[in-house]
Amino acid sequence: SMGANANAWTQDAIDELDAMLAKSTAAGLTNPDPINYWAADVSAQSPTAQIAGYQDQVRQGAKVILIVPMSGEALVPVVEEAGKQGVITIAFGGNIPSEYAINVYQNPFLNLATPTAMIAEHAGGQGDFLLVHGISSFPIDQQGTEAAKLVLSECPGITIAGEIEGGYTIPTAKTETLSFLTSNPREFAGVIQ
């Protein structure tokens, strides 16, 4: 349950999971029957839709659910209910604060702080920057944005000239960036996503 299958990161995750399941099955360790739920499009993504999809997977007999939580807190009740039924929930790219969730978590703060510092240094600590959110209401986006803003605040010559929503998809990010740049004609020293 990873939301719309509309970006390279999601597709890479699916491909890697498929490859691992194939190896595990070939070794006789598993006999998976994956069930997938995908939001129809980025605009349909919401914690409520993800919870409904998660519950559908449980009703269909899923034994293991891998999920990128849109809101870990919102998922807690359904993850706990499913966990009591023996369903294993693995969250990555986010955190579900439940004893029934296995959280494989990246560090979203450092994931954005490090490249932001490199871009700011490359820009000589000067200029206008554009921040491109994945989806600004998602905790992982909020943590990354906090990191980028903290790094950029150390550079008094840098201004955050705008923030837009990229929807975690290349086409949306590209369209919104071009729209912003068209409406705000000036030279930008950096774009942070």
C-alpha positions as CSV (number, residue, x, y, z in Angstrom):
1,S,0.0,0.0,0.0
2,M,2.2,2.8,-1.3
3,G,-0.1,5.2,-2.9
4,A,-0.2,6.0,-6.6
5,N,2.3,4.0,-8.6
6,A,3.4,7.1,-10.4
7,N,7.0,7.7,-9.4
8,A,10.3,6.0,-9.9
9,W,10.9,5.5,-6.2
10,T,7.6,3.5,-5.8
11,Q,8.3,1.5,-8.9
12,D,11.9,0.7,-7.7
13,A,10.5,-0.4,-4.4
14,I,7.9,-2.7,-6.1
15,D,10.6,-4.1,-8.4
16,E,12.9,-4.8,-5.5
17,L,10.2,-6.5,-3.5
18,D,9.2,-8.6,-6.5
19,A,12.8,-9.7,-6.9
20,M,13.2,-10.6,-3.2
21,L,9.9,-12.5,-3.2
22,A,11.0,-14.4,-6.4
23,K,14.3,-15.4,-4.7
24,S,12.6,-16.4,-1.5
25,T,10.0,-18.5,-3.4
26,A,12.7,-20.2,-5.5
27,A,14.6,-21.1,-2.3
28,G,11.4,-22.7,-1.0
29,L,11.1,-20.2,1.8
30,T,7.9,-18.5,0.8
31,N,4.9,-18.9,-1.4
32,P,3.7,-15.3,-1.6
33,D,0.3,-14.2,-2.9
34,P,0.7,-10.4,-3.0
35,I,-2.3,-8.2,-2.7
36,N,-1.8,-4.6,-3.8
37,Y,-3.9,-1.6,-3.2
38,W,-3.1,1.6,-5.1
39,A,-4.8,5.0,-4.8
40,A,-6.2,5.8,-8.2
41,D,-4.2,9.0,-8.5
42,V,-2.3,11.5,-6.3
43,S,-5.4,13.5,-5.6
44,A,-7.0,10.4,-4.2
45,Q,-4.2,9.8,-1.7
46,S,-5.3,10.5,1.9
47,P,-4.9,8.7,5.2
48,T,-8.6,7.8,5.1
49,A,-8.2,6.2,1.7
50,Q,-5.0,4.4,2.8
51,I,-6.8,3.0,5.9
52,A,-9.6,1.7,3.7
53,G,-7.1,0.0,1.4
54,Y,-5.3,-1.5,4.4
55,Q,-8.5,-2.9,5.8
56,D,-9.4,-4.3,2.3
57,Q,-6.1,-6.1,2.3
58,V,-6.7,-7.6,5.7
59,R,-10.2,-8.7,4.6
60,Q,-8.7,-10.3,1.5
61,G,-6.4,-12.4,3.7
62,A,-3.1,-10.6,3.5
63,K,-0.6,-12.0,6.0
64,V,2.1,-9.4,5.4
65,I,1.5,-5.8,4.4
66,L,4.2,-3.4,3.4
67,I,3.2,0.2,3.6
68,V,4.5,3.7,3.3
69,P,2.2,5.4,5.9
70,M,0.7,8.7,5.0
71,S,-0.1,9.1,8.7
72,G,1.3,6.6,11.0
73,E,-0.8,7.8,13.9
74,A,-4.0,7.4,11.9
75,L,-3.0,3.8,11.0
76,V,-2.4,2.7,14.6
77,P,-6.0,1.3,15.4
78,V,-6.3,-0.7,12.2
79,V,-2.7,-2.0,12.4
80,E,-3.3,-3.1,16.0
81,E,-6.6,-4.8,15.1
82,A,-4.8,-6.6,12.2
83,G,-1.8,-7.5,14.4
84,K,-4.1,-9.2,16.8
85,Q,-5.3,-11.4,13.9
86,G,-1.6,-12.3,13.0
87,V,-1.1,-9.8,10.2
88,I,2.4,-8.4,10.0
89,T,2.7,-4.8,9.0
90,I,6.0,-3.4,7.7
91,A,6.2,0.3,7.4
92,F,9.0,2.0,5.4
93,G,9.4,5.6,4.5
94,G,7.4,6.5,7.6
95,N,6.6,5.3,11.1
96,I,3.6,3.6,12.7
97,P,3.9,3.8,16.5
98,S,2.4,0.4,17.3
99,E,3.9,-2.8,18.8
100,Y,2.3,-4.6,15.8
101,A,4.3,-2.6,13.2
102,I,7.9,-3.2,12.1
103,N,9.3,0.2,11.2
104,V,12.1,0.3,8.7
105,Y,12.7,4.0,8.8
106,Q,15.0,6.3,6.9
107,N,16.2,9.6,8.3
108,P,14.1,12.2,6.4
109,F,15.9,15.0,8.2
110,L,19.4,14.0,7.0
111,N,18.0,12.8,3.6
112,L,17.2,16.4,2.8
113,A,19.6,18.4,5.0
114,T,22.7,16.9,3.4
115,P,21.9,17.6,-0.3
116,T,20.4,21.0,0.7
117,A,23.8,22.0,2.3
118,M,25.6,20.8,-0.8
119,I,23.3,22.9,-3.1
120,A,23.6,25.9,-0.8
121,E,27.4,25.7,-0.9
122,H,27.4,25.3,-4.7
123,A,25.2,28.5,-4.9
124,G,27.8,30.3,-2.8
125,G,25.2,30.8,0.0
126,Q,23.3,33.3,-2.2
127,G,20.2,33.5,-4.2
128,D,16.5,32.5,-4.4
129,F,15.5,28.9,-3.8
130,L,12.3,27.0,-4.6
131,L,11.2,24.2,-2.3
132,V,9.2,21.4,-4.0
133,H,7.2,19.3,-1.5
134,G,6.2,15.7,-2.0
135,I,2.9,16.2,-0.2
136,S,3.3,18.8,2.5
137,S,0.8,17.2,4.9
138,F,2.8,14.0,5.1
139,P,5.1,13.8,8.2
140,I,8.1,12.6,6.2
141,D,7.7,15.7,3.9
142,Q,7.4,17.9,7.0
143,Q,10.6,16.5,8.5
144,G,12.5,16.9,5.3
145,T,11.2,20.5,4.8
146,E,12.2,21.4,8.3
147,A,15.7,20.2,7.6
148,A,16.0,22.1,4.3
149,K,14.7,25.3,6.0
150,L,17.1,24.9,8.9
151,V,20.1,24.5,6.6
152,L,19.1,27.4,4.4
153,S,18.5,29.6,7.5
154,E,22.2,29.4,8.1
155,C,22.8,31.2,4.8
156,P,21.6,34.8,5.2
157,G,22.1,35.4,1.5
158,I,19.6,32.7,0.6
159,T,15.8,33.3,0.3
160,I,13.1,30.7,0.0
161,A,11.2,32.4,-2.8
162,G,8.4,29.8,-3.0
163,E,7.1,26.4,-2.1
164,I,5.0,24.1,-4.3
165,E,3.5,20.6,-4.2
166,G,5.1,18.0,-6.3
167,G,2.8,15.1,-5.2
168,Y,5.8,12.7,-5.2
169,T,5.4,12.3,-8.9
170,I,7.8,13.5,-11.6
171,P,5.0,14.8,-14.0
172,T,3.3,16.8,-11.2
173,A,6.5,18.2,-9.8
174,K,7.6,19.2,-13.3
175,T,4.3,20.8,-14.2
176,E,4.1,22.7,-10.8
177,T,7.7,23.8,-11.1
178,L,7.3,25.1,-14.6
179,S,4.1,26.9,-13.6
180,F,5.8,28.5,-10.6
181,L,8.8,29.6,-12.7
182,T,6.5,31.0,-15.4
183,S,4.6,33.0,-12.8
184,N,7.8,34.1,-11.0
185,P,10.3,35.0,-13.6
186,R,13.7,35.4,-12.0
187,E,16.9,33.6,-11.6
188,F,16.9,30.7,-9.0
189,A,20.0,29.5,-7.4
190,G,18.5,26.2,-6.4
191,V,15.5,23.9,-6.3
192,I,15.2,21.6,-3.3
193,Q,12.9,18.5,-3.5
